[in-house]
Amino acid sequence: MTDGVTGRYAGVRAAVIGTGLIGGSALLRLADAGLDVAGWDPDPATRARAQSRGVVAPATIEQAVAGRDVVFLCGPLPTLPHTLARVAELTGPGCVLTDVGSTKVEVAEAADRLGLADRFVPGHPMAGAESAGLTAASPTLLAGAAWVLCPAQGAATDAFRWLTGLLVELFGARVVPMSAPAHDSVAALASHVPHLLAGALAGAAQRAPLRDAVLALAAGSFSDGTRVAGTPAERTANMLLGNRDRVLHELAEVRAFLDGLAAALRADDAPALIAAYAEARSARSALLDRRFVGEAREFPAGGEHDAEVTWLRGLGDAGGHLTGCQVDPDAVSYTAWLPMAD
């Protein structure tokens, strides 16, 4: 997926801090696109591995971010507030900062405390793999991903617009605009609780008296249901703890549905089981057959952007996404897509 970037992003200088699976994949894609990009990781062996793949990987974070137009923060979740503060000190006020963490409220609040809300755009690409590290990274991993960005009013909206265009052009991203709290609530059920369920199923199999027989018979349902249990344990723990209250709330909702299934099974109530699974099947069918209708919206380029941000967040809350953002002197134009009614 090698190609040259033209237009407003052709001369962009980028940096990626933390070159594991997601950061490494972003780094490789940016390099493939022909951008001037540098990657930095605290692990010397990882930096050497990046260099062996033809990517600039300097020895210090200062060297990596010097003179950059955009910096992607891709380290472990607990490190992001500190890394954000450090990178902000080392970059100019015109440098757009973003992250790829799986929770957004904590880092967004840190940016507010640091006075960085005008140039930090919280982000989260919805992509990954059970493998970890730069060795598992790929320049195509993030291609076409749903990529959450959290827009804010004022100057931060300018940074959001610029970053939206970059992600659409370079990654083919479907940018999902949401507030940080909305993201964390939605991600709890869409991503974080599935890690708990996968861990529970795989853990029960591990403890089963006939474990090897269970694994011998395990087919697609077990394999699919436990896939993310292969994610590095520390990464999963950081994600769950970083969104603990919301995860526990959504887990209670899942437990209530599961208790209903168990009650129907215990009562030998076939109609209740069928009704519950029909309800569940509708969500699965909607996931596999999502259809969208296009919408174009235009807003003034200047001003406080309140109406623009309200519309953007509403789009994400409704399950929509952006595939275009064009900024002209007087107006900003969005190409948006909203899910069609079932």
N, C-alpha and C positions, 0 to 999 in steps of 0.2 A: 504494500500500500504506500508506495513512494510517489510523491507528487510535489510540485512546487506551489507555494502560496503566492497569490497575486493580490492586488488591491490593498486595502487598508491594513492588512496584517502581514504584508510581505517583509517588512523590516523589523518586525517585533523581536525583541530579545527577551528570552524566557529563562526561568530557573525552576528546578524541581528540588525541593528539600525533603529528603526521605525517599529512597529509591527501592522500596519493596515491590510487592505485586502491583498495586495501583500506581504508586509514584513512578515505578520503573516503566510501566506500560505507557503512562503519560509522557515520560521522558523519551521513550523510543518513538512514539508517534510524532512528537514535536520535532525530533531530529529527522525522521523520515520526511516530514513536510518541508524540510529545508530551512527551518528556523535556526537562528543562533541561540542554542540552548545549552545550559550547563546543569549538571546534576550533582548534588552533594548528599552524602550519607555519612553518619558518624562511624560506620564500620569501614576501615581501610580496605578490607577484602572486597566489599561490595563496590567501593569506588574503583578498585582495580578491575572488577568484572565489567563495570560500565565502560571503562576505557577500552577493554578488550572487544566490546561491541561497537566501538567507533564513536563513543559519546564523550564529550568533554566532562571530566569529573575532577575538579580541583581539590586540593587538600583541605581547604578551609571554607567555611560557610561565607565568610567575607568575600572571598574571590568568586564564589558561585553567584552571589546576588548583586554584585557591583554593576551598576548601570543598566539594570534590567527593567523592562516595562511591565512584566507580570511575574509573580512568583507563586508557585503551587506548593502548599504546605501539606506533606504527605506522610508525616511521621505518626507514631502511635497516638491514640486519642489523648492520653493524659499529658503528653508533651506539647500539645498544640498551643495552649495559651502562652507558655513560655517561648516557644519558637516564634509565634506571631510577634511578641514583643521584641524579640531579638532581631528578626528580619525587618521589622518596621524601623528600628534604629539604623539599620544598615542600608536602607533604600530611600529614594527620594519620594516626596509627596505625590508625584504623579505615577508611581508604581502601583499597579493593581495587585492586591493580595487576595488569595482564595485558598481554601483547603478542600480535602476530600474525605473528611471524617464522617463516620456513620451516625453521629449525633451532632446537633447543631446549636442547641440552646447555650451550652456551656461556653463554647468558643465565641459565639455571638455576643454573649454578655462580657466576655473578656475583651473583645474588640471595643465595646462601648466604654468600658472602664479605662481603656488605654487611649481613647479618643481617636480610634481608627475606623469608625463606622463609615467615614466618607470614602475609604478606598479598600476596605475589606469586604468581600462578598462571600458569605458562608456557602459552601458547595458540597455536594455528595453525588458522585456518579454511581448509579445502581448497577454495578457490575462487579465481578469477582470470580474467584475460584477457590477450591479447597486447598490448593497449593499456595506457597508463600515465597516471598523473596524475588530478587531480580532474575534469578534463573527461571522462574515461572512467568515472568512478565512477557508481554507481547504487544507490538504496536497496534494490533487489531483488537485487543481485549475491550477497549472502551468505545469501539466504533458503533455508532448508532444507539448508544446507551441513553436511557432516561437519566438526565443529569440535573439534580435539584440545585437551584440557586435561590438565595434568600434576598429579595430586593428590599431596599429601605429608601425612605424619602431623602430629598436633598441631593447633595453631591454623590451620595452612594448610588443613586439611581443611574447616574452617568457611568459609574464603574460597572454596574449590572448590565447596562446596555452593551458596553464595549466587550465585556466578558461573554455575554450571550452570543454575540456575533462571532467571536473567536472560537467558541466551543462548537457552534453549528458548522462553521467553515472547516475547521481542522479535524474535528472528531465525528462530524455528522450527528451531533448530539441532539436529542429531543429535550430541550431545556424546560424543566418543570419549576415554575416560580411558586414559592411557598414562604410563609413566615417560618422562622426557626421553631417555634412551639408546634405549629401544624406539622412540620416535617417529622419532628420527634414522635408525635402522636401516631402519625400514619406509619412511620418506619417501625414502630414497636410491633404492630400486627403484621406488616408486610415483610419484615426482614428479621427482627430481633426475636420474637416469639418462635418463629420457625427454627431458629438455632436451639432454643430450649427443647422443642419437641424432638428435633433430630437427635440431640444429645440424650434425651430420655429414652428414646427407642433404641439407639445404639448401645447406651449404657445398660439397659435391661437385657439386651442380647448378650452383652459381654458377661453379665452375671448369671445367665441362664445355665442350669445344670448340664444341658445338652447344647452348649454354645456352638460347637463345631457342626452339629446337625442342623441347627438353626441357620447358620451361615451357608451350609450346603444347599438348603432349600430356598434361600433368599433370592428373590427375583426383582423385577423392576420396581414394585411398590416399596420394598425395603430399601433398595439401593437409592431410589429417588428421595425417599423420606429421610434417609440418614446422610445424604451427600454432604451437607454443611457441617456435620459432626467431624468431618476431616479437617476443618479449618483449625489453624493453630490455636491451642487452648487460651493462651494469653490474649490474643486478639479478640476472641469471643468474649472473654471475661471483661475486657476493657469496654467493649460495646454494650454489654448488658448492664454493667455498673454505671456507665455513663448515661443511661436512660432508664434507670432502675424503676422509678415510680410509674412511668408510663408502661413499661414492660409488665410490671406486676398487675397493673390495671387490665391490660389486654389479656394477660394470662388467665385472669379470673373469668373473663368473658369466654375464653376458649374452654376453660374447665367447666363452666356452666353448660356449654353445649355438649361437652363430652359426658358430663353427668347425666344429661338428658338421654343420650344414646345408651349409657349404661343402665339407666332406669327402665328404658323400653326393652332392652335385652333381658334384664332381670325379670320383667313382667311378661315376657314372651309376647310382646306387643308389636307384631309385624307392621301394622298400619303406621304406628308412631315412628318406627325405624325407617320405613319407606319415605314418610313425609320429611323427616330430618335429612335424609340423604338426597332427596329431591331438592331441598333448599340448598344444601351444600353444592350439589351438582350445578345449580344455576350460577353460582359464583365461579366455579371452574370453567363452565362454558363461556361465561362473559370474558374471562381472562384469555381464553384461546381464540375468541372470535370478536375482538374489540374492533369496532369501526368508528371512524372519526369524520367530522365535518369541518371544513375549513372556515376560518374567520379572519378578516383583516381589520386591524384597529390602528388608529393614528392618534397621537397626543402631541401637544406642544413640546418642543425641544427644551425650552426654558421653564422656569417656575419652580414650584415646590413639589410637583409630581404626585400629589396625594391621590388624585383620581387614577393616574397611571398605575401606581403601586397597588391600590385597592383592586383594580381590574386584574392585574398580574396575579396577585395572591388568590383571588377568586377563581381564576383559570386553573391554577394548580389544585386548589381544593376540590374543583369539579372533575378532576382527572384529566385535565388538558395539558398541552405542552406547546412550546414555541419551536418553529423551525426557521425563523428568520427575524432579523432585527436590523432595520436600516435607519441610520441617523443622518438627517439632513440639517442644514442650518436652522430651519424653522420648525421641523417636525420629526418625530420618531415613529416609524411604521413597524408593526409586528405582524408576522404571519403565525397564526395560532390554529390549533386543532382541538376540538372538543369531542368527547365520546358521544356517539349517538345513543338514544334511548334504546333499551333492550326491547 
